[in-house]
């Protein structure tokens, strides 16, 4: 599947035309072409590479997914790798879509590994700002990056909400199953680390892209790209904070478990001390030798009274110390 668009002098002129016509359109300096490929075959990429003069190393990166977000500068074009991210269903893992982008003087080519990345949302952004279409590739690329970074913001907000839920669970009176909470913290920590890997490198990508010597970003589009860069910085800092928060929640959870274990040990030790008193008294009075009250009823009542008084005193002392 492929989608195509043709802008001429900043006006949308055609869309849905065959990719074979791209090489003809890009000969016109007033034309700007965009086409999108969804999981193309190596043969199809080879044809496009020949038509647009794409570097073999860039094509190789497309054919070998799971690349790090980056920006490579070649003589005839730029090559970007970015990731569109969204949360999985429920509390599931992240859904990552690797998007490879070729940027030439008047053509933008996007290659997606799957359809998780909503390219219709990107097209809607282009249609929402027709006045900027005169800036050609600079405009198209900005909307694509803006869509990607906005998705990063949404994921960061969702992760932040999940961290807050875990923080609230830490200090509940009845925390529930500790294993369940540990599993949630582990999954959240793994998700945060994975998210950080695709967010933090975006700072270098956008910062390099807005360099004047590359000539990709037109002067009028500079503030728009600077806005995207500011958003990238905010998401990166937010992600770093989330990683620290998850680590703090995990350490706090371990500390609380230690505190609860200490309370349990106090309770067990206190009850053991109380039980030891009657054991001591009954054991002493059970010796097979005469003692005051031996074989007399008052001896029984004396030992019983000692057990009651000593156990009560110990109970009150431990209760005052909040051990039981």
Secondary structure, DSSP 8 states (H G I E B T S, - for coil): -EEEEEEETTEEEEES--GGGHHHHTTSTTEEEEEEEES--HHHHHHHHHHHT--HHHHHHHHS----SEEEE-SS-EEEEEEEEEE-STT--EEEEEEEEEE-SSEEEEEESSTTS-HHHHHHHHHHTGGGGGGTHHHHHHHHHHHHHHHHHHHHHHHHHHHHHHHHHHT-SS---HHHHHHHHHHHHHHHHHHHHHHTTHHHHHHHHT-GGG--S-GGGHHHHHHHHHHHHHHHHHHHHHHHHHHHHHHHHHHHHHHHHHHHHHHHHHHHHHHHHHHHHHHHHTSSS--TTTTSHHHHHHHHHHHHHHHHHHHHHHHHTT--
